[in-house]
Amino acid sequence: MSPKMKEIKLFLIGFIIILCFSIFSKEYLLPVDILGNLPLFNEKYNSSPKNSLLADPVFQFEPWRHLAKEKILKGEFPLWNENNGRGAPFFANPQTAILYPLNYIYYFSPEKFALTFIPLLKMLLFILFSYLYFKSLILNKAIPFISSFIVATSGFFILWLLWPHTNVFLLLPLILYLTEKISQAGSSYRWHIALSFIYFIAVLGGHPETLAEILILHLFYLMFKFKKEKKRYIQFFSSISLGFLLGAIQLIPFFEYLLNSFTLDQRGAQMSDFYLPKISFIMNFFPFILGAPHKEFYKPISEFTNFQETAGGYVGLITILTAIFGSVKWTKDSRIKFWSFVVLFSWLVSYQIWPVNLLLNLPLFSILASHRMIGVAGFGLVVLFALSADKLLSQRIPKKLIKNLNFILIAVFVLTIAINLALLIIPLNLPEKVNRFLPFLQTYGSIVSISTVIFLILFIHFQSKLTRVKVLILLILILFQTFFLFYGYNPSVSDNSYYPSTKIIDRLQSIDKGTILNVGNPIMPANINLIYNLKNIQNNDAIEILNYRKEFDDTFNKKNIWKEIDEVKYESAQKFGISYILSDYNINLKKEKIQPDKEIITSLSDPKNPLKNSFKFKESYLYGIRFLTANYNRKNNCEINVQIYNQTTQKNLGEDVILCSEVKDLMFYTVDFSGIKLENNNKYLISIYPKNVSEDNFVGLWSDQDRKPYFEILYKDDLTQKDRFELISFDSNIYLWKVSNSANIKTLGNIQKQSSSSTSISFEVDMPQTDTVEIKIPYYPGWTALVDNKKVEITNSNPFMLIKVPKGYHYVELRYQPLSFILGLLITSLALISIAIYVVKKEFKSGQCNRLVKYCQNINSKYSWIYHLKVLFSGFLASVISLLLIIKVIDFRFVTPHTTSINWLTVYSYPKQQDYFYFFFCLIYLYVATLLFWIIWIWKKNE
């Protein structure tokens, strides 16, 4: 069997294992248990999240894919997201990665299967592409195999596995591999076209910043590889440019969105804050030195960054030491010299060290998240490891040096054991938290040290010949420093944890649809609403429309620690067409901070030592007290008693009990009272003490250094004042309010027959006079307005769209038909057609087509038509059986449409997606599978 066939078979085996695991898995590979940190889902999760750092995949990426899938299965292209921020470009936001090839698996298969299959397939592809690149460097057979597993199980790829970053990053070794193949094959146009398509896929991957970093590295690589063949630069420039032209369908809408974005405006104004603190460099060697978010203990190295950012360059101590040794030992080797430069440059960029920091302050570089070059540094270290290990295997090491190395390594081994024994025997007077963390740190340090020592000893002694068993042993030792340490970082959850419903969500889904605003706690963060088919006034797509975001921030200018709106006025809610408000307190009341400092967490662990704070107020009625709580990222079953005293009269005015199970980290909790009359100039005391507490069962409050808890009072000056917001429901310290007279269209006229879709809105209006009509969709390029089917001008009302409608009865329609998308589609189509014409001409010129025709003629003369018919029939039967098995194993679910009228679809619960599935997917599958069966059969027979 040829080496290529062996590689293909190994990949297919890996693919089949992943496929089977994904089909029969009973869990979702998505950390949705992080929703348990939100008060809205408090009752649905009985334990703390397995990894509290993985919010974006749950809050953003999965809801986006869910929305894209929903629209695609309805036969719509998802150009616009009408459910967030009053509407925003959807496809133009590259992080949605709508056209990325792997996401098609998500669109046409069950979520549980896709959420497991796609990340594991990404890892498998990254291993394959890395293996191809390392092998192209003409290394020892074992080295590419080991190195490809290192790079795919190390910091950057594992930590960002569920992000679009790795959609793009996994193509880096493939780009380098194609560059090597072009270097070896001369100017073969096929490899150049392949390179163009890889850049096209990278554009669709969904992370422009990672793509920019890969492009910079590739340009450096080309300058290194072809420094004496400058004519080759034009070929590569053409290939890369063609890749970006193919990606025009994504790039042009993105650039339009970026130029109109809040993010570009902010980053350009304040320069780049995206760098890693220099002290975090230690995390490249020992990432778990302060614990990890998927472990019991974790402390960020600074408040401005997190574990994902700082540990992204980690590739294992074995890899780093070998890479450093190779960089020092073989300084004259051009490849080692180049990759040493790449690693050093990436570190200088990530940590913004002089003089590279001067470059990063330039306008173009200041808007990039340059600290993620740490991932490029990690990849460079693995390449250095591969090159260095290959050189070590290719030359004999003197016996004297081996003896000295063995002595040193054994000494390190013994020292590690001795330190661990000493820590077990010698009593250390350390704080309780440190004492609890110490066993983990010991275990981690021992694993890293011992695996490094054993690897180096075995590698030296295995030098003569690396058999498969020896390679496997070395790989396992390395995986102890990568995969096994990061195992569980991307946790899976049970079926019933996948975006569960709650009483509040059920209530919102049962009432008339309207736009929701969060006030106070992040009750339903923006984009989670997409899962439940609800609308949120806020958007969280990292870009956002500039004029909308600025006006929104100016209108709702009082924000809290979560950057959520903390107070809302009735007029502001009407201005933005908000129908419902979710809050953690009664928004009809006035709110005043009495003690605003929140510097530390003060534990409520001693019933005899209550927290106290006093305040004065004049002639008002107290209805509530609002605290800032902490639960230490765990579930607790204690209680908190809150009492209010009049210190002047020594009278107890009221008390309430808080269940600790409802307390969240850094969340507001409101204790309600029934209107306590506060007398003029009297002094009042709030006393807070715990009940039923134990060593691991207590909560805390954020307070100042004097243990005075942060709190606000909620009050009314006038009991006769009518409430402006209508309370719909209250559950688990969450209020749901209705804003009356809120409308999506502001006009003097009478609106009738209003209807809307994701990319259009239409209505009939009877205008008493010529006047403007405000449609509450953000002003953005691509929208066209028609009055009685005649185009009219759209003006900006800051932030919405405004059109002028004459007196009388008129039909008004607005459509989103962005020129940027049409232009991008046209350029992509022209690029594809040009490539097809070029390839056909080249193939005819080289005689490849003639060979194919002769081959087919040979097959036709060799086998009768009855033989072909038998093979096709056998292929069709095999295809039908395999299709039935797929449908049986994978539970395809289709959404029944919700309509306001009774019709055939709703009566018989027949979703339209079934048509797409059975008439398109099934027929195409049968056709393609039968054809492939026939081709493979005839090809094998003809051999």
PEWO-V321589 format. One record per residue. N is the residue number from 1. PHI is phi in whole degrees, -180 to 180 (* if undefined). Layout:
N;PHI  N;PHI
//
This chain:
1;*  2;-70  3;-56  4;-64  5;-64  6;-62  7;-65  8;-64  9;-65  10;-62  11;-64  12;-64  13;-62  14;-60  15;-62  16;-66  17;-61  18;-63  19;-61  20;-64  21;-61  22;-69  23;-67  24;-96  25;-66  26;-99  27;-131  28;-96  29;-84  30;-155  31;-78  32;-68  33;-65  34;-67  35;-61  36;-62  37;-76  38;-97  39;-58  40;-61  41;-110  42;-58  43;-79  44;-87  45;-126  46;-92  47;-142  48;-72  49;-61  50;-71  51;-151  52;-79  53;-96  54;-96  55;-81  56;-57  57;-59  58;-85  59;-84  60;-125  61;-66  62;-69  63;-59  64;-63  65;-64  66;-61  67;-65  68;-60  69;-62  70;-59  71;-72  72;-62  73;-71  74;-90  75;86  76;-108  77;-92  78;-77  79;-79  80;-132  81;-102  82;-85  83;-97  84;-131  85;58  86;65  87;117  88;-159  89;-57  90;-108  91;-62  92;-67  93;-81  94;-63  95;-67  96;-69  97;47  98;-62  99;-96  100;-64  101;-51  102;-66  103;-72  104;-65  105;-62  106;-67  107;-65  108;-117  109;-148  110;-62  111;-58  112;-60  113;-63  114;-65  115;-67  116;-90  117;-67  118;-64  119;-62  120;-68  121;-67  122;-59  123;-64  124;-63  125;-65  126;-65  127;-61  128;-62  129;-66  130;-65  131;-60  132;-62  133;-68  134;-61  135;-67  136;-67  137;-81  138;57  139;-101  140;-54  141;-54  142;-76  143;-65  144;-58  145;-62  146;-64  147;-64  148;-66  149;-73  150;-61  151;-68  152;-85  153;-115  154;-94  155;-49  156;-60  157;-71  158;-70  159;-68  160;-109  161;-58  162;-91  163;-101  164;-69  165;-52  166;-78  167;-57  168;-89  169;-62  170;-66  171;-88  172;-56  173;-65  174;-69  175;-63  176;-67  177;-63  178;-64  179;-63  180;-64  181;-65  182;-65  183;-63  184;-82  185;-95  186;79  187;-108  188;-65  189;-69  190;-63  191;-67  192;-66  193;-67  194;-59  195;-62  196;-60  197;-68  198;-67  199;-65  200;-60  201;-64  202;-63  203;-62  204;-74  205;-62  206;105  207;-144  208;-58  209;-67  210;-64  211;-62  212;-62  213;-67  214;-66  215;-62  216;-60  217;-61  218;-64  219;-65  220;-60  221;-64  222;-66  223;-65  224;-72  225;-74  226;-121  227;-64  228;-101  229;-128  230;-66  231;-67  232;-69  233;-59  234;-64  235;-63  236;-69  237;-60  238;-65  239;-63  240;-65  241;-61  242;-62  243;-61  244;-73  245;-66  246;-61  247;-85  248;-58  249;-59  250;-96  251;-71  252;-66  253;-60  254;-65  255;-62  256;-62  257;-65  258;-63  259;-68  260;-106  261;-102  262;-70  263;-63  264;-63  265;-63  266;-70  267;-66  268;-67  269;-79  270;-105  271;63  272;-84  273;-107  274;-93  275;-153  276;-97  277;-63  278;-61  279;-65  280;-76  281;-58  282;-60  283;-69  284;-69  285;-106  286;-135  287;-67  288;-98  289;-64  290;-116  291;82  292;-154  293;-66  294;-94  295;-106  296;-69  297;-120  298;-161  299;-139  300;-62  301;-71  302;-158  303;-75  304;-97  305;-147  306;-143  307;-60  308;-60  309;-69  310;-78  311;-96  312;-66  313;-98  314;-77  315;-131  316;101  317;-65  318;-59  319;-63  320;-65  321;-63  322;-65  323;-64  324;-65  325;-60  326;-64  327;-64  328;-82  329;-73  330;-116  331;-67  332;-85  333;-71  334;-63  335;-68  336;-66  337;-62  338;-64  339;-71  340;-65  341;-63  342;-60  343;-62  344;-63  345;-62  346;-64  347;-65  348;-61  349;-70  350;-61  351;-101  352;47  353;-99  354;-60  355;-95  356;-65  357;-61  358;-66  359;-66  360;-70  361;-84  362;-68  363;-52  364;-66  365;-82  366;-69  367;-93  368;-91  369;-82  370;-68  371;-67  372;-83  373;-64  374;-61  375;-68  376;-66  377;-61  378;-62  379;-63  380;-62  381;-65  382;-68  383;-63  384;-62  385;-60  386;-62  387;-66  388;-69  389;-63  390;-64  391;-69  392;-63  393;-74  394;-90  395;-137  396;-78  397;-96  398;-56  399;-61  400;-62  401;-66  402;-63  403;-61  404;-64  405;-64  406;-60  407;-62  408;-63  409;-67  410;-66  411;-62  412;-64  413;-59  414;-63  415;-62  416;-61  417;-61  418;-63  419;-63  420;-65  421;-65  422;-63  423;-67  424;-77  425;-88  426;-76  427;-71  428;-114  429;-86  430;-111  431;-57  432;-57  433;-63  434;-67  435;-60  436;-74  437;-82  438;-58  439;-59  440;-63  441;-63  442;-61  443;-62  444;-62  445;-62  446;-67  447;-60  448;-64  449;-66  450;-67  451;-63  452;-65  453;-63  454;-63  455;-60  456;-64  457;-64  458;-67  459;-62  460;-65  461;-82  462;-87  463;-58  464;-62  465;-155  466;-96  467;-81  468;-62  469;-64  470;-63  471;-62  472;-63  473;-63  474;-63  475;-64  476;-62  477;-62  478;-68  479;-65  480;-63  481;-98  482;-124  483;-58  484;-69  485;-74  486;-92  487;-60  488;91  489;-64  490;-104  491;-79  492;-104  493;-134  494;-73  495;-54  496;-75  497;-90  498;-75  499;43  500;-71  501;-88  502;-135  503;-61  504;-66  505;-64  506;-59  507;-66  508;-65  509;-77  510;-90  511;-97  512;-58  513;-66  514;-164  515;-85  516;-106  517;-122  518;-89  519;-126  520;91  521;-64  522;-73  523;-73  524;-131  525;-57  526;-54  527;93  528;-61  529;-58  530;-64  531;-63  532;-101  533;57  534;-115  535;-109  536;-126  537;-68  538;-99  539;-131  540;-139  541;-115  542;69  543;-121  544;64  545;-73  546;-60  547;-66  548;-68  549;-64  550;-64  551;-67  552;-63  553;-67  554;-69  555;-75  556;-108  557;-92  558;-99  559;-114  560;-108  561;-63  562;-91  563;63  564;-92  565;-64  566;-109  567;-144  568;-138  569;-99  570;-60  571;-65  572;-67  573;-64  574;-68  575;-57  576;-96  577;67  578;-80  579;-99  580;-135  581;-129  582;-102  583;-145  584;-100  585;-148  586;-74  587;-77  588;-78  589;-90  590;-83  591;-126  592;-140  593;-77  594;-96  595;-131  596;-85  597;-77  598;-142  599;-95  600;-138  601;-97  602;-104  603;-73  604;-101  605;-117  606;-124  607;-61  608;-88  609;-127  610;-70  611;-90  612;-133  613;-157  614;-122  615;-157  616;-121  617;-152  618;-110  619;42  620;-142  621;-112  622;-83  623;-117  624;-177  625;-128  626;-117  627;-112  628;-118  629;-105  630;-147  631;-119  632;59  633;58  634;-150  635;-88  636;-131  637;-122  638;-85  639;-136  640;-125  641;-102  642;-118  643;-126  644;-120  645;-117  646;-90  647;-68  648;-73  649;-102  650;58  651;-108  652;-80  653;-92  654;171  655;-153  656;-152  657;-118  658;-103  659;-81  660;-63  661;-65  662;-92  663;-82  664;-123  665;-71  666;54  667;-117  668;-81  669;-130  670;-109  671;-100  672;-91  673;-129  674;-99  675;83  676;-84  677;-74  678;-98  679;-87  680;-57  681;68  682;-77  683;-107  684;-123  685;-122  686;-104  687;-120  688;-128  689;-141  690;-90  691;-133  692;56  693;-94  694;-147  695;-60  696;-113  697;-137  698;-158  699;-124  700;-143  701;-125  702;-74  703;-149  704;-90  705;-66  706;-94  707;67  708;-89  709;-68  710;-60  711;-159  712;-126  713;-108  714;-115  715;-148  716;-128  717;-86  718;-131  719;-72  720;-85  721;-67  722;-78  723;-68  724;-89  725;-102  726;-93  727;-78  728;-96  729;-156  730;-142  731;-157  732;52  733;66  734;-121  735;-100  736;-120  737;-115  738;-112  739;-102  740;-76  741;59  742;-94  743;-134  744;-81  745;-130  746;-105  747;-159  748;-78  749;-81  750;-97  751;-87  752;-137  753;49  754;-79  755;-144  756;-154  757;-133  758;-67  759;-123  760;-157  761;-145  762;-140  763;-165  764;-111  765;-137  766;-106  767;-93  768;-71  769;-158  770;-66  771;-160  772;-88  773;-121  774;-100  775;-101  776;-80  777;-125  778;-55  779;-66  780;-156  781;-58  782;110  783;-89  784;-123  785;-112  786;-127  787;-116  788;55  789;66  790;-114  791;-67  792;-127  793;-77  794;-104  795;-113  796;-96  797;-94  798;53  799;-113  800;-98  801;-95  802;-127  803;-130  804;-98  805;-123  806;-72  807;-61  808;114  809;-94  810;-141  811;-102  812;-118  813;-140  814;-122  815;-128  816;-101  817;-132  818;-67  819;-62  820;-61  821;-70  822;-63  823;-64  824;-62  825;-63  826;-65  827;-64  828;-61  829;-64  830;-64  831;-65  832;-64  833;-64  834;-61  835;-63  836;-61  837;-63  838;-62  839;-64  840;-61  841;-61  842;-64  843;-67  844;-66  845;-66  846;-84  847;83  848;-65  849;-66  850;-64  851;-64  852;-64  853;-62  854;-64  855;-62  856;-65  857;-62  858;-64  859;-65  860;-62  861;-78  862;-80  863;-122  864;-76  865;-66  866;-67  867;-64  868;-61  869;-64  870;-62  871;-63  872;-62  873;-65  874;-61  875;-63  876;-66  877;-62  878;-61  879;-67  880;-63  881;-62  882;-65  883;-66  884;-62  885;-65  886;-62  887;-65  888;-70  889;-76  890;-92  891;-83  892;-75  893;-114  894;-124  895;-85  896;-78  897;-67  898;-101  899;-129  900;-85  901;-109  902;-83  903;-145  904;-60  905;-62  906;-75  907;-63  908;-99  909;49  910;-109  911;-77  912;-64  913;-61  914;-62  915;-60  916;-61  917;-68  918;-75  919;-89  920;-113  921;-60  922;-65  923;-67  924;-63  925;-60  926;-61  927;-66  928;-66  929;-64  930;-64  931;-63  932;-63  933;-58  934;-64  935;-62  936;-65  937;-60  938;-66  939;-64  940;-66  941;-66  942;-76  943;-66
//
